[in-house]
C-alpha cells in the first residue's frame, strides 16, 4: 500500500482533529474509548457526508394551473447540507456553549491586532475580519466602503460595520495588523502600507505571487487552498472548541457561499462543504437556497463587478420536466436588476457562457431571464435552437432577429410565470434535430480566479493547450 494518504482517507482524519476534542469534553462521564468512537463516526460523516441514496426525499414542488407538479432538483448547497445535517447537529450540540477553557495554541501577536481585508472590500474580507477579530481577540476593520452584498449580510445578521482602517491605525498606534483575505501589496490599503512594520499576521486562501507583502520579522501565517478565507476562520473556531455566535456564523456562512458560488465554483473544497453544514446549523438556516438567492439579488445591484459565469450561475435552478418523447433537465437562471441594458449589452459574453454551463452541468436546455424590477418587464436569453423552440411554444413572445433573445413582456416571476408555462409546453414538445454547433466542449475552457483582481471574479478562459484562434472559442 502506498504511504501517501488519498483525499478520501485524509479528510476524515483531519475532520476528526476538530471533532474528537469536542466530544472528549462532551462525554466526560463516558469512557474515553466510547467518546472517541462516537467522535470518529461523526467526523467521518461530516467529512464525506451520507451517500445521496441515504438522503431523505426533500424536493420542492410547484403546482401549475392544470394541476401538474413541477419538480425542482436539489442544488449542490442543499445536497451537501442534507448529507451532513445529522452529524452537524450532533457536533454543534456537543460543543460547549461557553468558551472552552482548554484551548490550542493561540498566537500572542494577534491579540489586540487590527484585522483588515483588501481594497474593494467584499463579503469574505469583511466577514473574515469580523470572525478573526472575535476569535483572536482583536478589532475588525474595513479597507474601503461596503458593496451591496456585504451590506445585505451585515443587515441580515445585525452585525456592526467595522471601522475604517485609516481611523483605526491612528486610534490604536500600538496595535499590530493582520491581513485577511489577501497578501498582495496591490490590494493593501495605503494606511497599512505606511505602517507595514506593524503587520503581524496573514490569514488567506489565495496564491502567493510576486507582490506578496515582505516583512522584516517572522509573522503568523495561515494560508490554506480552500474556497474562502471565512472557511479557515470557522475551522479554527471549531478546532479550538469554540462556537461562533449566531451572527458571526451567519456572516461566515454568507461569505463562503459568495466566494464558492454556492459551493459550485472551481475553488470549492470538501472543507468548504463541511464548514457550511456546521455554520448553517449554528445560524439556524433551514432554506439555504433562499439565503443564497437573497444574497445574489443584493450582489446583482452592482452588475459591473460580476463575470458572465457569476451571472449565469448565481441564481440558477434546475428542473426535471416531462416531454413528449422523454424527460428533460432544464436550467433556469434569473438576474434581477434596475437597469437591464447593462446586462443586455453583454450578450456576446453571456451566450457562450450559457452554452458551456449547459454542457458542464449536463442540462438539456438552459435559459437566463433578465428581469427589470423597476419596469417589471423581462427578456429571456436563448442559448440555441432547442431553447428557441421550447420558449416559443411556452411563451410565444417576439424573438430578436438573431434568435438569441425573447421579449417576455410583463412576466417577472420564475416560480409563477416562467417555469409553469415551460412545464405545460414541454409535455407536447420534443427536442428538435441538431442544427449548427451551439455548444462548446467542456474541456475547451477552464474557470479561474485572478488573485490580482480586486473583485475576485470567477472568470472563464480558453484552456492553456488550445489554439486561441479556434473559431469555436469566439466570444469566450
N, C-alpha and C positions, 0 to 999 in steps of 0.2 A: 504494500500500500504506500502511496506517495506520502511524504512528510508534509506536504502543503495542504492546508485545510481549504476545502471548497467554500463558496459563499453560503451554501445551504447548511454546511456544518458550522461555520464560523459565526454566523449571525445569531443563532440561538445561544451560543456560548457567551457572546458579548452581551446579548439581551439579559442573560442570567446575571451578569455583573451588576445590573441595576435592580433586578428583581429580588435576588436572593437576600441581600442585606435587609430589605424592607420586610420580608417575610420572617427572617430571624427575629426581628423586633416584634412583629405582629403575633407570632406564635411562641412567645417566650415561655408559656407554660407547657407547650408541647415539646416533644423531643426534637433536638436539632436535626436529627436524621429525617424525621417526618416533615419538618418545616422546609428543609432543603428540597425534598422530593416534590412538595407542593409547588415551591417556587420554580423549580426547573420545568415542571409541566406547564405552568403558566407562561414562563419565559419562552418556551417552545412555540406555544400558540400565538403569543404576542409577536414573535419574530416572523413566523411564516403564515400565521392565520389558518383558519379552517379551510378545507377544500370547498369549492363553490357548491359541490353536491351536498355538503353538510349544512349550508346556509338555508335557513327557512325561507319559504317563498314570500317575498315582500315586494310586490310590484305595484306601480301606480296605474290606475285605470281611469279613463275619462269616457263617459257615455255620450254618444252623439245623438242628434235629434231622431235618427231612425232606430235608436235602441242598441246599436252595436257598441262594443267596447274597444278602446284604443289601449294597447299595451305599451307602456314606456319601459325601455330596457334600463337596467341599473347603470349609473355612471361608475367610473373607476373609484371615485372617492367613497361612494355609498358601499360598494363591494368590499373595499379594504377595511372600512369601519365595521361592517357586519361580520367579516371574518374574524375580527378581534374584539367584538363587543363584550363578550362574556369575560375574557381574560383581562381586558382593560378595566372593566368594572371591579373585578376581584383585586387587581393590583392597586387601583386608586383607593378602594375601601380599606386595604391593609396599610396604606401609608399613614403616618402619624398626622393628626390634624394640626399639631403644633410643630414648631421647628425641632428637628431631630438634634438632640444634644451631642450625639456621636456623629461627627462629620469627617469626610475625607479631607485631603489636603485642600486648603483654600489659600490661593496666592495672596500674600500680605500686600503686595504692591497695588492690587486692585481695590483694596479697602479705601473708601472715600474718594475714589477716582471719578473722573467725568467720562461717561460713556457716550460716544458720539458716532453717528453714521456718516455716510458720504454726502457730497453735494448732490443736488437734485434728489432730495430726500424721497425715499419710497417707504412702503409699509414695513418691509423686512428690517430696514435700518432703524426705524422708529420703534417697532415692537421689540427688536433685539436689544436696543439701548435701554428700553424700559425694563425688560426682563433681566438683562445682565446687571443693571444697576441695583435692582431688588435682590438678586441672587448674591452678588459680591459685596453689597453694602456701599454703593456709590450713588451718583446722581446722573439721571438721564439728560441728554442734551440733543438738540437738532442742529443740523448743518445748514438747513435752508427751510423755506416755507413748505407746509404740508400739501401734498396733492389730494385730489378728491377721494381716492380710495382710502388713503390713510386717515383722512378726516372722518370718513364713514366709520372706520374701525374704532377710532377714538370716541366718537359719539355712541356707537353701538355698545361699547363696554364701559363707558363712563370713566375713561382714564384722562388724567390731566395732561395737557400738551406740554412736552418738555420745553425748557427754556432754551433760547439761542445760545450756541457755544461761544459766540463773541462776548456775550454778557457774563457767562459762567467762568471763562478763563480769567477774567479780571476780578470777579466776585470771590473766586476761590484760588488765589495765587499759589497756594502750596499744594494743590491737588494734582495728582497725576492724570494722564489722559489715556483712555483705552479706545482704540479704533474698533468699531464694529461694522461688519458687512463690507469692509474694504481695507486695502493696504497700499493702494496706488497713490502716489503723490498728486497725480492729476485730479483725484477725487477728494482730496483732503481740503477741508475748509481753510482759507487763508489764516484765520485766527489760530489754528493749530500749527500751521507751518511756521508761524512766528514763535511758537513755543514747542518745537519738535523735541527738545530735550526732555520735555515733560511726558512724552509718550512712554507708557509703562506696559502696554499690552495691546494685542490684536486678537480679535475673535472674528473669524471669517470663513467663507466657503468658496472663495474664488482662487483662480490660479495665480501663482507668483510670476510677475512679469518684470521687465527691465526697470520699471519705475517704482518698484516696491520700496516702501519707506526704509531708510537706513538710520540706525540708532547707534549711539556711542557705547551704550551699555546693554547687557542682555535684558530682554523683556519677556513677559509672559505671552506665549503664543498658543492659540487653539484654532488650528485650521484643518478642516475636515472636508472631504469631497462629497458633501451632501447637498440636497436641493435647496436648502435655506439655512441662513445663519440662525434663524429662530429655532430650527430643529436642534442645533448644537446647544443653545441655551436651555431649551426644555429638557434635553437629555441630561445635561449637567444637574439640573434641579433633581431629576429622578435618581441620578447616580448618587447624589448626596442625601437621599432620603427626604427630600423636601418637596412639598406640594405647592405649586404656584397658586396664587389666589385666582378666583374665577375670572376677574377682569384681565389679569396678566395671561392666564391660559387662553382666554379668548383672543387677545391680541396676537399671541404667538401662533395660534391656530390659523387666524386670518392671514398672517404673514406667510406661513408655509403654503397655504392654498394659493396665494398670489404668486409666489416665486416658482411653484411647481405646476402652475396652470391646472389646479385641482388634481394634482398627482398624475397628470398626463404629460408634463413637459419632459424634455430629454435629460434633465439633470436629476429627476426624481429617483430616490433610492428606497430600499426596503426600510431604512431607518426613518425616512420621512413618513411612510405609511404607518409605521408602528407608533410614532410620536403623535401623529394626527389622531389616531384612535384614542390615545390616552388623554390628549388635550380636549377632545370632543366630550369625553366623559366628565372631566372637571368643569368644562364650560356649559355642560348640560345642553348640548346641541342634539336635538332629535332629527332635524332635517338639514343635513349638510349641504344638499343641493340648493335649498332656499338661501342659506347663508352665502354660498358661493355666487349665486345669481345676483343677490343684492350687492355684493361686493363688486362684481363685474359691471353692474349698472353704474355704480359710483365711479369706477375707473373709466368707463366709456365717456364720461364728461370731458375727458382730456384725450381725445382720439389721436392726436398727433403723436402721443407717446407710445401708441400700440402698434405692433407689427401686424402684417397680414395674417400670420399664424395665430396671433392672440385674438384678433377679431373673429376669425373663423371658428376657433376652438373655445373661446372664453365662455360662451353661454350656448353650448350645443347639446342637444338631447337626441337620443336615438330611439326610434320606434319600430316595432315589428308589425307590419301590415300585411294583410292577406290580399293577394292579387288574383286575377282570373286564371293565371297559369301556375303560380307558386307564391311563396311568401317573400316579402321584400324587407330589407333592413334599410331604414331611411334616417339620415341625419338631418336635423333642422336647427340651424343656429340663428340667433337673434341679436342684433345690436340696436339699442335704443339711443337716440341722440336728439339734440335740439337743432342740429344743423346737418341734415343728411347729405348735403352736397360735398361736405368734407370727405365722406366715405365714397360717394358715387364716383368721384374723380380718381379713385384708387382701383378702378375696375381691372386695370392691367396687372395689378398685384393680386387682387382677390380671386379672380377666376382661376389662374393656375394653382393657387393655394387650395381652393376648394377641390380641384381635381386630384391633387396629391393627397390631401387628407382623406378623400373618398377612397383612394386605393389603400392607404396606410391602415385605415380602420375597417377595411373590407365591407364598405357600405355599397348598397346597390344604387342609391341616389343620395344626393346631398343638396340642401338649399340653405341660403343665407338671406334673411329678411332684415332690411334696414328700415327701422321704424322711427319716424319723426314724431316725437311725443308732444310737440307744440301744435303742429298742423293736424296731428292724428291721421297720418297717411303713411303708406309704406311701399317699398319696392322690393322685389324678390330677385336675387342673383340666381341665374340658371347655369349650372356647370356644363351641361351638354344636351344632346338630343333627347335622352331619356327624361331629363328634368323638364325640358320644354314641353314634351308630350304630356307628362302627368300634370304639370302645372296648368296647362291649358284645359285639360279635362276637368280639373278641380275648380279652377277659378275663372277661366275664360277671360282673363284680363289681357289688355293690349301688350304686345311684346315688342321690344326695340328692334330696329332694323337689322342689327347684327345677331339677334336672337339670344342675347345674354341677360336681359333684364325685363321683368314683367311689372307693370304698374298694378299694384294691389288695391288701389283706391283707399277707402277708409278702413280697411281691415288692419288691426294692430295687435291682436292677441294670438299668440301661438296656441294656447290651450283651447280657446273658443272659436277662433276664426281661421287659423291656418291648418292645424292638424286634422280636425274633424272633416273638412271637405276633402282633404287628401285621402283620408281613410275611406270615405264613401266612393271616391273616384277610383281608387286602387282596385276595388272589388271587380270592376269590369275592364281593367286595364292590364295589358301585357307589355313587357319590355320590347321596344322597337328593335329592329335589326340594327346592329352596329354600323355607324356611318364613319365619318372621319375620325382620326385618332384624337381623343379629347382628354386622355389621361396621361400621366407621367409615371413611369415605373418607380416603385418605392426606392430602389437603390440608386436612382439618379441624383437624388438630393439628400441633404442632411440638415438637421437643426443644430444651431449653435448659439452661444451667448457670448458676445464680445465683452471681455472683462473691463474694457476701457469705455464701454457705452454707459453714460451716466443714467440712462433709463433702464438698463439691464433687460432690454427687449430680447425675446426669443425669436430669432430670425432663421430664414432658410437660405441655403446657398447650394450651388452645384457641388456634387461630391468631388473630392480633390483629384480623382483619377479620370474625370470626364473631359471631353473636348468642349471648351466654353463656347465654341461656335456651332454646337449641335442645335439645329432649329427647333427640336422638341423642348429645349430649355428656355425658349423665348418667354420673357415676362417674369422669369424667376430670378 
